[in-house]
Amino acid sequence: MLPSVALFGWIALAAPSEPTSDVVVFVDPGKSDEFLPAARALAALHQTKPKHLDPKNIRRAILDLRKSPPRFVAFVLPPEDIDIDLAHAILEASAELDGDSFPDFAYGFVTGRDGAAASRFVDRIAAAWKRDFGKSAGTFTGGPLFARRKKDAEESNVSGFGFTAKSRWASAKEGDAVRAESAQEGLADLRGLDALLFYSHGSPRGLDSCFNGQEFTRWKIDLSPAILFNCACFNGAPSRWFFSPSGKPTDRGPTPRDQSVALALLDSGISGYFASVDDWHGILADQAFLNVADDGLPLGLAAKRMLDRVALEFHGKPMHFEPAGRLRDVPDKDAIKRRAGTSTIFYGDPSWAPYATTASRSGFSEFESLERGKARVRIGLHALRSDSLHGSWPLLLRDRLISYYGDTSGESERVPLAMEIYRVVALPEGYKGTPSLSVVSARAGEMDVPTGDPRLAIEETPEGRFLHVLVPLAAGTDSPTFSAITTNGLAMELVGNL
C-alpha cells in the first residue's frame, strides 16, 4: 500500500506566519495619486513594489502574471472602480492562468473613503499581523421585532467551533430614535472582539433597521480589531451597484463616498471585511467565516474557496458572467445563486491567516494511493457538538453542511435544506490523472448517511495538484441525519480507479 496525503486545502498548511514577498500589489492611484500611499505601504509590508493597473485593461494585467504566477494578489483601488462587473472580470481572468476552471490565485481589495482612510486600513492590516487573534465573536442585527436590550440582561454566550459569542441588535420596534440609540449601544459593546458577523438586509447605503453609512461615521463606532463578515446585500459595494425589484439588474449609479456603508465600515478599525458587491445570503457569509475560523485558511483563500465552489457549478467550463448592464432578462434561480456566490468580496490582506494554527478544523480529507491502480479518498467532519442540545451555534452548524447551490426547494422557501460535504484534497507529487471515485461508505456514528454521486475536479496550483470533492447528502438539515452528523461526525470513504 502506498502512502496517503492529507491537507486542508492548498496554502492551508503553508500559511505564512509573517508577511510574505509572494504578493502582487496592483494599484489604480486615482485622482492626484490618492491611493498610491496605501498601495506603497501594503507593498512594503510584503517587500515588493506596487504595479500600476488600468481597470479598463484588467484582464491583460492579470494574464501577464502567467510569467510568474503569484499565490496572492491585492488590488488597491478607488471605490468608484469596484462593482460586480469588476469582481466578475477579475474572477474570469484569474482562472485563465492555467488549464483548469478555478481561480489561480487568492486575492483581496483595499480602498477607502479617501486615500488617508485606505492608508489607515493598511496600517491596521500591518498591526493585525502582529496580533494573536482569539476566539471571541459577536453578532449584530436589527429589526422591528426586536425589543430593546436591557442593560442588566444576562450575557448569553453560545459556543461553536471553539468560539464564544455575544449577540447585540438594534431595536426598530419603538421608533427611529430608539433604533439609533440601541444600534450605538450594541455596536459599542462589540469593540475588542476577534470576529463579527452582521445579519440583515441591506443596500450600499446601510444595514437595514440598524444604521446607514452617514450615521455610522457620525457615531464614531470603533470595531477594532475584528474581522467582519457581513451577509447584507450590497454592503460591500462602495460605489456603483445594480438592482431592480423586478429581478433584472439595472444601474443605480454611484453611491457618494460619504454615504457608503462599506467605506464607513472599512474605516471603523476592522482588520478584514467579507461582504458582497451584489445580492448575497447569510449562508454564504457564514461559510466565509468557517473557511477562516474553522478551516484556518488565509483570508484571500477563504474568499477564493467561495468562488471555487461556484466553479464546480460550471462543470469544467470557464466561468463567465454577462456584465450586469447588458442583462436583458431576469436571471433564473441557478444564475441568481451563482451571481450571489461570485459577488463575494474580501477587503484586506489576502495572505494573512489569523487562525492558521488555532482553527477548529472540523473538516478533514485524505488521499491514499492503493495497489493495482486504485485510490481511496477519506473526507468528513468531526463532531461539532457534544449532543443535540448543547455546544451549538445553530446557524454555523447548519451552514457547515448546507448545500446553497444544490437546494431544490420552492421559491417561497427562505432556507435551503439540502446538505453536502465539500473538501479539497492534496494529490501525491507527480500524480497526473483524475480519479474515478464512488462512495463506498458514509457513516455518522451508527447511522448510514445516504449520498448522491460525487463531483470531482482537479485544480492546478503553485503548491501542486488538488482534488475538489463534492458529495451531496440525500438528507436535509431538518432530518435526523443532520443531528447525527453534528453530534457524531461524518466519515466518508470513496474508492475507485486512478
N, C-alpha and C positions, 0 to 999 in steps of 0.2 A: 504494500500500500504506500502511495506517495504522500508527502507531507501536505498539510492543509494550510490555507492562508486566510487570515481574518483581518478585517478592517471596518471602521465605521463609515467610511466614505473617503474619497481622495482628499488629502490635506489634513484630515481629522487628526491622525497621529503625528503629522508633521507640522502642526500649527505652530507658528513662531512664538517664542516666549518674549521676544522683543522685536521692535520694528525691523522689517526685512528690506533688503535692497531689491527684492523681486516684485516691485510695484511700479507700474507705469502710471504717471500722473499727467492727464490731459487737462488743458485749461483753455477756455474761451475767456479772455481777460475782461470782456465787456467794455463799456464806455470808460475812457480815461484809465484803462487798465485796472478797473475797480477790484476785480477778483484775483489779480495776479499775486498780491502778497499772500493770500490764503494758499494758493497753489504752490508758491515757493516754500512756504512753511511746511506744508504737507510733504512735498518732495524732499525737503531737507530732513524731515523725520525719517525718511526711507533712503537717505543717502543717494539721492538722484536729483535730476532737474526736470521741471515740467516741460511737456511738449505742447506746442500750440495746436489748437483744434478749431476747425471751422465746422460748426454744427451742420451746415448745409452739405458738407462732404464727409460726414462721419463714417460712412461705410468704407471709403478709401483709407481713412486714417486707421481704422481697425484692421483692415485687411493687410496693411503694411506691417502689422505685428506678426505676420506669418514668419518673417525672417528670424525672429527670436520670440516665440510665444511666451507671454508672461503668465504668472499664476494669478495676479491681481491687477486690476485697473481701477483708478479713481478718476472721476470726471468732476472738475471744479468749474462750475458754470453759473452765469447769471440766472435768476429764477425764470426769466422770460424764455429761456431755451428749453425748459423742462416741461414736457407734457406726454400724453400717452403715445403720440406718434414718435417722439424721440425715444421713449422707452422701447417701443417695438423696433425701431431702426437699429438701436444698439443690440438688442436681443438677436435679431436676424443676422446681423453682420458678425456677432460674436460666435455664432455657430458655424461660420464658414472657414475657420482656420484649419480644420481637418475634415475628414470624411464622414463623421457621424453627425447626428442631428442635435446634439446637446451643445449648450453654450460652452465655449472653450476656455473661459477664464471667469473668475469671480470678480464682481465689480460693485462699486458704491459711488455715491454722489456727495458733493459738498456745495452748498450755496448759502445765501443769507439775504436778509432784507437790504443789506448793503455790504460793501467789501469788508468793513470793520466787523460786522456780525459774522461773516464767513470766517474771518481770521480768529474770532473768539471761539467758534466751533472747533476749528483745528487745534487751538490751544487746549480745549477740553479733551479732545481725542488724545493729544500727547500726554496729558495728565492721567487719562484713563489707562494707558499702557502701564503706568507705574502703580496702579491701584489693584488690590486684590478684591475682586467682586465676590460678594457673598450671596446668600440665598434668601434675601428679603425682597418681597414683591408687594405691589399694591394694585388694586383695580379701581377704575373710576368710570362712572356712567351718570345718567340723569334722565329725568322724565317726569311727567305729571302724576305718575302713580307712586312716586317716592315721597314718603313723609320726611321731614327734616330730621337729620340725625341728632339725637340728644347728646349733649356734651359729656354727660356722665354715663353714656351707654358702654356696656362691656365690649371689649375688643373680641371679635370672633376670628381667630386665626384658623385658616384652613390649609392643611399641609398637602403637598403633592409634588412629586419629583424632587424631594429634598427641600422645598421652599416653604416658608411661612408667608402668608399673605393677609393683608388687611384691606377691607373694602370701604370706599368712600363714594359719595354721589352728590349730585346737585338735585335739589327738590324744586320742580316747577309746578308743584301742586298748589302753592299758596300765592302765586303771582310772580312777576318778574323780579321784584326786589329780593324776595326770598331765594329765588333761583340763583341770582348773582351772589348773594351773601353765602349761601350754602356751598356754591361752587368754590368760592375763595377759601372757605374754611376747610373743605375736603381736600383741595389741592395742596394747601399749606401742610396738611397732615402727611402728605406723601413725600415730603422732602427727605433726602438722605437714603432712600431705598435703592436697591440694586436694579430692579426691573419694574416697569409699569405696563399695565395693559388697560387700554381705553376701549370702552364698548358703547357705541351709539350709532345713529345715522349721522350723516354729515354732508358738507359741501366745502369748497375751497375756503369759505369764509368762517366756518365754525363747526363745532361739535354740537349736534342738536341737543337742545334742552340743557346745555351745560355752559358754553361760552362761545363768543366769537373772537376772531383774531385781535381786534382792537381792544376788547375788554381784557383779554389775557395779557396783552402787553401793558395796558394801563395798570393792571393789578400787580405787576412785577412779580409774577409767580416764579419761584425757584424750584425746579425739579431735579437739581443736580444730586447725584451724578448718574442717574438712571439711564438704562437703555429702554426706550419707549416702543411699544408695539400697539398700534392704533388700528382698529378694524373699521373705522368710519370711512365711508365712501369719500373720495376726493380730498381727504385730509393730508395727503402727501403731494397734492398738486399746487405748486407755488404761484402759478400764473394762469396760463391758458387751459381751458377744460371743455369737454364735450358732454352734453346731456340733453335729454328730452323726455318728458313724461310718456311720450308715445313709444319710446324704446329705440328710435333711430337717433343716433348721436348727432347733435348739432353744436356748432362752435358757439360757446357762450362768452368768448372773448377773454382777455386777461383779467386776472384779479389784481387790484392795486396792491403793491407790496405792503402797505400799512394795514391792509385788511386781511391778509393771508394768514390763516391759522397754521399752515405748515411753517412759514417763516417765523411766526411767533413762537411756536414750539421749539424750533431749532435754536432759538436764542434764549431758551429757558434754563440752560445748564445741563441738558441731557448730553450723553456721550455717543449716542447712536439712535437712529429713528427708522423703524419699519412702518410703512404706510402704503397708500395707494394713490396713483395719479388718475384713477378712474373708479368705477364701481369696485367694491371689494366685499368681503364677508368675514364675520367673526371666526369662522372655521379656519380660514387661511391665516389670519393674524395669530391665532393660537398655534398653528403648525409652524409658523416662522419662529415663535418663541421656543417651541420644542426643539427645533433644529439647532437653536443656540444653546439652550439651557439643559436639554436632555441629551442631545447628540454631541454637544461640545464643539460644533463647527465654527470656524472663523465666520464673522458676521456676513461678509460678502458671499461665502459659500452657503450660508444658511438661506440667503435670498436666492442664490443660484439653484439650490435644491428645489425651491418652489417652481422655478422655471423648468428644471429637469422633469418634474412630474407632468407639466403641461406638454413637454416634448414627447412624452410617451403617448399622448393622445393623438399625435400626428402619425403614429405607426411607421416611423422611419423616414418619413418625408420631411423636407425642410419646413420649419415653422415660418408662416407668413401671415401678416395681418394687413388688410387694406387700411390705408390712412383713414382716420375717423371721419374727416370731412368729405370723403368720397363714398362713404357707405350709402347705398340707395335704398336698402331695405332694412327692416328691423331684424337684427341677428336672431338665429334660432337659439334654443336653450343651450345646446352644446357650445355654440360660438360665444355666447354670453359668458359661460363659465370659463372658457379659455381666455377670453379677454380680461376677465376678473383676475385670474391667476397671473397673467403676464402684465398686469398693472402694478404688481408688487414693486415698490421702490425702497431701497435702503440708502439712508444718508449716514455717512461715516466712513471709517477706515475699513475696507473690505478684508484686510489681512488680520485684523485683531480678533482673537478668540478668547474672550474673558473667562469661558468655562472649559477650556481645553483640558485641564487637569482635574476639575471638580464636578463635571457633568454627571448626572444620574445614570445616563446611558441605559435606558430601559430596553432599547433595541439591540439586537446582535445579529451578526452574519458571519458565515464561514464557507469557504470553498475548499473542496478536497478532491484531488485527482485520484481516481481509483485505477485498478488494473483493467486490462482489456478495453481501453478506450472509454471508460466510464468516468463520470464525475458526480459528486454529491455536493449539494448546497444546503446548509442549515441556516435558517433565519427564524426570527421570533422576537418575543418580548418577555422580559422578566415581569413578575407580578408587580402591579402598580399600586396595590393597596393590600392591607392585611386581611380585610374581609369586605363584604358588600356595603358596609355602613360607615367605616372609619378610614381615616387617612386618605381622603379623596379630595380632589379639586375637580368637581364634576365636568365642567366644560373641557378642561385639558385632558381628562381621562377619555372623554368621548372623542375629542379631536385627534388624539394619538392614533386612533383606529379608523376614523371616519373616512369614507371614500367620497370626497367632494365631487369628483368628476364622474364617478361610477354610479351616482344616485339615479334612480329611475322613478322617484316619487312624483306625484302630480304637481302641477304648477301652484296649486293652492297650499301645498305643504311647505312650511317655512324651514324645517330642519331635515336635511338629508339623513337617512338612517343606514344606508349601505356601509359595509366595513371592508377594509383591505389592509394588507401589510405590504409595505414598500421599503426595501433596503437596497443598499449599494455594496457590492461585494468585490474585494480585490481579487484579481486573477494572477496566477503564477507568472513569474517573469518568463517571457518567450512564448507564452500561450497565445495562439493566433485565432482559434476557432470561436464560434458561438455555440454554446452547449444547447442541446435539445433536451429540456428537462420536464418532468412531470411530478406532481405532488404525490409522494408515496405515504406520507403520514402528516397529520396536523392535529395536535392534541393540546387541550387546556386542562391540566390535571388529568382526571379520569375521563374527561369528555372528548369525543372525536369532534373536530371542528370541520364543518362542510366547506369546501372551497370550490372556486371556479378554475378555469385554465390559466396558468401563469403567463405573464407577458414578460419577455426578456429582450434586453437591448445592450449592446456593447458601447462603451464610451472610451475614446482615446484621450489620455491626459498626459501632462508632463511627468506625472508620477507613475505612469503605467496604464494598463488596461483594466477597466472596471465593468462589472456586470450589474446592470439595473434589473432588479427582480420585483415584479408587482404581482401579488396574488390576491384576487378578490375573495372575500369570505361570503359564503352563501347564508348570511345571517345579518341582522341589524342590531343597532345599539339598544333597541327595546326588547332584545331577546335574552334568554338565559346564557347564550354563548358569550355575550358581552360581559356579563358578570363573571363567568367562569374564566375568561381571558384576563380580566383586570385583577382578579384575586389569585389566580393560579399561574398566570403567564401563558405564553403560547410557544410551543416548539414545533417547527415545521421542517420537513425534510423533502428535498427534491432530488431526484436521481435521473440520469439519462446519459446520452452519448456526447462525447466531446466533439 
